[in-house]
Amino acid sequence: MGADAPGKRELPPELLTSARLFCDLPEQARRMGESQHAPAHAVLTALGDILTARAPGRDGGDDVTVFDSSGIGLQNLYLGLALLKKMDVAL
């Protein structure tokens, strides 16, 4: 996790060519997230599409995945609440 900005790079480029790529908003991730360094043909799957079953998530435990969170507050809140619920943490 770090600040997103044009030119930012925290991951090795070969990882973005071999992993399945997920993000909060594809257009934003391509512009200022880690995914700006992914190949143009790489598919960026929005987290919202996974949560609403419009796209598949991980296929198995051996999947290599990258989640590029460039910051959308409402999605961050929803994801945090969903994780707390899954962990059975009382709110």
N, C-alpha and C positions, 0 to 999 in steps of 0.2 A: 504494500500500500504506500502510496506517495502522492504528491501533488501531480495533477495532470496538466500538461502543457505541450504545445507543439515541440517536437524534437525529443521529448522525454523517452528514455529507454532504460528499463530495469531487467528485462529478460533477454536471454540469448536469442538471436534471430532464428536459429534452427528450431527452437521450440515452437515458434509461431507457424512453422511450416508443417510440423508433425502432430500438433495437438488439435483437439476440437476446441473452437473458440466460442466463448459465451461472453455477453456483456449486458449492461443495463440499457444502453441505447446505441445501436450500431453506427448511426451517423456521427454521433458525438465521439464514440470510441475510435472511429477511423480518423477523425480530425485531431483529437488531442489525447487520446488514451494510448496505452501500450499497443493497441491494434493498428495504429497508424503505420507500424513497421511490418505488419502481416502482408503476405502477397495479395495482390488485387483480387485474385480468384478465390481467396480464402473466404469461407462462409462464416459470418458472425451471427450467432443465434442470440436473440434478445431474451433476457431472463423472463420477461413478461410472457413470452410465447411458451416457455417451459411451464410456468406456473398455471397457465390457462390451457395446457395440453394441446397447443397449436403446433408444437415442435417437441421432438424427443430430447430428453436430457442425456445423462450418461447411459451407455449401453451395457456396461459391465465394470467390475472392479479394476480391470486392467486399463480402462480408458485413461488417456492422458488428456486432461482438460485445463484450460486457462480461462479464468473469469476476469475480465477487464472492467473494473468498476470505475467509471469516470464521474460518478456522483449525481444521482437523482434522489433527492431527499425522501420523497414519498416511497420509492421502491426500497430504499435503505431501511426505512421505518417498518414497512410491511415485512421485509425479509427478517429483520431482527425479531419482530413479534412472532413470526412463524417458527423461527429457530427456538425461541424461548418456549413456545407451546410444545414443540417436538421434544424438548428436553424436560418437559413437565415442570417448568419453573412458574411458580405462582406470581401473578402480577398484582 
